[in-house]
Amino acid sequence: MQRRVDSDEQVLRRARDYPYDRPEGAYLFDIATGSIGPLDQVEHLGARLVAGRIAVLAVGSNASPRQLARKFTPDRSSGVIPVIRATLADHDVVHAAQMASYGAVPATLASSPGTLVQVHVTLLDDRQRSRMDRTEGVPHAYVIDRIDPALVECAPPFDGPVIAYGAAKGPLLRDGEPVALAAIHAERRRCPAVTQTEMLDSIAAALGTTGDEMVLAAVQDPDVRARVNALLASWR
């Protein structure tokens, strides 16, 4: 089967739209169809559905049905992923010091005492967790971090361990401090926040090019992406 080639417009939209739209509340993602439904209309939601699942924080694009469809629907497997809304205390969602293969500067967590940041939690079974680990590039691009469950307030509530994917290269730093994702709502945010477009354009300016040219080149050429990552590492 031939690999579909995205147009330049699609490539740029995927990079600049990160971390993508996500429902305000909890939802159920259907892997087979890529569709979503509200949790409160699923009769079998409860102990049987969440038994044996692990709570994985979705701090960036993994909270979006659009990204979950990219990661899981190609399997054409059955099953569902409950996604619940959560507030994480004493942390913020910031840009990682690395560029994803699709041209965005993805998210990671950073300590931020007093900050309350809005995230989601994906409840994954073993097979789904294994696939999510692969799509996150564990352990090279991201590593597994354990989160104190007391810092996570879920709606609906979920009891059990909580993990998150932390960028292996850590947060991107500007003037010695992390830079938050403006698309992610937080209260009492301590660090500056910029949009994905602003971040990409600032990186491109430092490289003497435009944001669109940089993204397209980085997606097509791993060597260009490596130069971007070297710049981001130097900012740390």
C-alpha positions as MATLAB code, in Angstrom:
seq = 'MQRRVDSDEQVLRRARDYPYDRPEGAYLFDIATGSIGPLDQVEHLGARLVAGRIAVLAVGSNASPRQLARKFTPDRSSGVIPVIRATLADHDVVHAAQMASYGAVPATLASSPGTLVQVHVTLLDDRQRSRMDRTEGVPHAYVIDRIDPALVECAPPFDGPVIAYGAAKGPLLRDGEPVALAAIHAERRRCPAVTQTEMLDSIAAALGTTGDEMVLAAVQDPDVRARVNALLASWR';
ca = [
       0.000    0.000    0.000;
       1.387    3.404   -0.940;
       1.969    5.927    1.803;
      -0.252    8.968    1.465;
       1.737   12.142    0.844;
       0.341   15.228    2.553;
       0.233   18.539    0.748;
       2.338   21.432    2.026;
      -0.828   23.005    3.416;
      -1.677   19.833    5.362;
       1.863   19.584    6.739;
       1.826   23.199    7.888;
      -1.621   22.893    9.417;
      -0.629   19.795   11.360;
       2.415   21.570   12.790;
       0.816   24.931   13.529;
      -2.495   23.590   14.892;
      -0.758   21.591   17.648;
      -2.029   20.615   20.258;
      -5.340   20.491   18.308;
      -8.913   20.781   19.457;
     -10.206   18.654   22.295;
     -13.661   18.373   23.890;
     -14.222   20.451   26.996;
     -15.210   17.462   29.091;
     -14.803   13.703   29.213;
     -15.391   11.590   26.124;
     -15.059    8.068   24.777;
     -12.850    7.506   21.733;
     -13.843    4.565   19.495;
     -10.673    3.138   17.934;
     -12.364    1.276   15.092;
     -14.190    4.328   13.742;
     -12.141    7.223   15.072;
     -15.346    8.726   16.431;
     -16.124   10.048   19.887;
     -19.093    9.969   22.198;
     -19.909   11.389   25.611;
     -19.075    9.189   28.558;
     -22.421    9.790   30.244;
     -24.216    8.043   27.371;
     -22.169    4.847   27.570;
     -24.131    2.328   29.619;
     -21.186    0.022   30.316;
     -18.929    2.782   31.635;
     -17.887    1.924   35.133;
     -15.793   -0.676   36.885;
     -15.741   -3.114   33.936;
     -14.562   -0.465   31.471;
     -11.797    1.030   33.585;
     -10.663   -2.151   35.374;
      -6.999   -2.853   34.700;
      -6.443    0.423   32.852;
      -3.692    2.870   33.683;
      -4.184    6.609   33.817;
      -1.853    8.386   31.395;
      -1.817   12.171   31.436;
      -2.479   13.743   28.049;
      -0.833   17.140   28.376;
      -0.564   17.969   24.676;
      -2.027   16.495   21.511;
      -2.926   13.120   23.045;
      -6.021   14.774   24.502;
      -7.295   15.451   20.974;
      -9.505   12.957   19.098;
      -7.664   14.060   15.948;
      -4.342   12.829   17.310;
      -5.789    9.676   18.871;
      -7.220    8.801   15.460;
      -3.773    9.144   13.895;
      -2.218    6.954   16.545;
      -4.806    4.202   16.950;
      -7.267    4.010   14.066;
      -4.653    2.651   11.584;
      -4.638   -0.536   13.691;
      -8.281   -1.074   12.699;
      -8.701   -2.775   16.046;
     -11.727   -2.681   18.263;
     -11.936   -1.087   21.654;
     -12.420    2.295   23.225;
     -10.339    4.798   25.142;
     -12.025    6.755   27.933;
     -10.614   10.281   28.077;
     -11.412   12.326   31.172;
     -10.796   15.954   32.069;
      -8.344   16.717   34.851;
      -6.576   19.525   36.661;
      -2.901   19.037   37.504;
      -1.466   21.038   40.389;
       2.023   22.534   40.734;
       2.876   21.943   37.068;
       2.471   23.668   33.727;
       2.337   22.402   30.148;
       5.337   23.807   28.305;
       7.139   23.418   24.999;
       9.690   20.599   24.867;
      13.256   21.225   23.703;
      12.685   19.107   20.611;
      10.774   19.127   17.335;
       8.402   16.315   16.446;
       8.741   14.512   13.125;
       5.601   16.308   11.907;
       7.069   19.758   12.535;
       5.491   20.874   15.812;
       7.341   21.680   19.015;
       5.439   19.305   21.316;
       4.444   19.571   24.951;
       5.944   18.347   28.175;
       5.434   19.089   31.861;
       7.460   21.443   34.022;
       7.284   22.074   37.748;
       5.393   25.276   38.535;
       4.453   25.676   42.216;
       0.954   27.043   42.652;
      -0.085   26.613   39.002;
      -3.228   24.660   38.125;
      -3.174   23.463   34.514;
      -6.023   21.865   32.573;
      -5.102   18.485   31.098;
      -6.816   15.224   30.173;
      -6.243   11.636   31.242;
      -6.401    8.724   28.810;
      -7.357    5.422   30.451;
      -5.407    2.810   28.494;
      -5.410   -0.968   28.597;
      -2.133   -2.859   28.166;
      -2.306   -3.030   24.377;
      -3.229    0.620   24.036;
      -0.496    1.632   26.470;
       2.063   -0.317   24.436;
       1.032    1.431   21.226;
       1.000    4.838   22.895;
       4.531    4.228   24.176;
       5.675    3.472   20.629;
       4.044    6.566   19.161;
       5.683    8.684   21.859;
       9.111    7.293   21.009;
       9.751    5.875   24.487;
      12.489    5.939   25.741;
      14.346    8.078   23.171;
      11.986   11.021   22.584;
       9.929   10.680   25.765;
      10.416    8.913   29.084;
       7.868    7.672   31.607;
       7.295    9.892   34.639;
       5.162    8.919   37.626;
       2.847   11.625   38.887;
       1.639   11.955   42.461;
      -2.084   11.076   42.175;
      -2.817   13.646   44.876;
      -1.905   16.379   42.373;
      -4.431   15.166   39.791;
      -8.120   15.998   40.180;
     -10.102   14.021   37.599;
     -13.678   14.452   36.425;
     -15.121   11.831   36.616;
     -12.887   10.624   39.460;
     -10.331    7.879   38.858;
      -8.394    6.127   41.599;
      -5.023    4.597   40.832;
      -1.509    5.368   39.631;
      -0.930    8.136   37.123;
       1.923    8.403   34.632;
       2.967   11.010   32.082;
       5.302   11.226   29.116;
       8.157   13.624   29.834;
      10.328   14.953   27.012;
      13.715   13.226   27.133;
      15.436   16.543   26.379;
      13.390   18.421   28.949;
      11.551   21.724   28.568;
      12.622   24.362   26.093;
      14.029   27.341   27.988;
      14.084   30.992   26.971;
      15.950   33.366   29.253;
      16.307   30.492   31.687;
      12.635   29.628   32.088;
      10.157   27.302   30.355;
       7.677   28.606   27.800;
       4.084   27.460   28.240;
       1.653   26.480   25.491;
      -0.833   29.331   25.187;
      -3.464   26.866   23.910;
      -3.511   25.078   27.284;
      -5.440   26.903   29.994;
      -3.765   27.359   33.362;
      -4.420   29.382   36.491;
      -1.619   31.215   38.294;
       0.784   30.534   35.438;
       4.326   31.578   36.337;
       6.098   31.426   32.969;
       5.410   33.185   29.645;
       3.115   31.484   27.140;
       3.215   31.535   23.335;
       1.219   29.895   20.581;
       2.658   27.116   18.434;
       2.855   29.515   15.496;
       4.756   32.066   17.565;
       7.168   29.375   18.743;
       7.821   28.047   15.239;
       8.296   31.510   13.799;
      10.755   32.478   16.545;
      12.816   29.341   15.909;
      12.803   30.003   12.173;
      13.906   33.609   12.694;
      16.886   32.384   14.728;
      17.793   30.139   11.788;
      17.396   32.930    9.253;
      14.337   31.528    7.502;
      10.544   31.636    7.678;
       8.355   29.406    9.786;
       6.704   27.727    6.817;
      10.008   27.031    5.073;
      11.517   25.616    8.257;
       8.571   23.327    9.011;
       8.390   21.926    5.486;
      12.138   21.341    5.354;
      12.243   19.761    8.830;
       9.402   17.358    8.049;
      11.032   16.273    4.791;
      14.669   16.143    5.926;
      15.833   14.627    9.266;
      19.094   16.593    8.954;
      17.179   19.862    9.001;
      15.197   18.681   12.005;
      18.458   17.779   13.726;
      19.682   21.358   13.204;
      16.462   22.676   14.717;
      16.890   20.368   17.701;
      20.497   21.487   18.128;
      19.285   25.086   18.324;
      16.613   24.203   20.871;
      19.193   22.361   22.948;
      21.452   25.419   22.898;
      18.636   27.518   24.386;
      18.647   25.309   27.470;
];
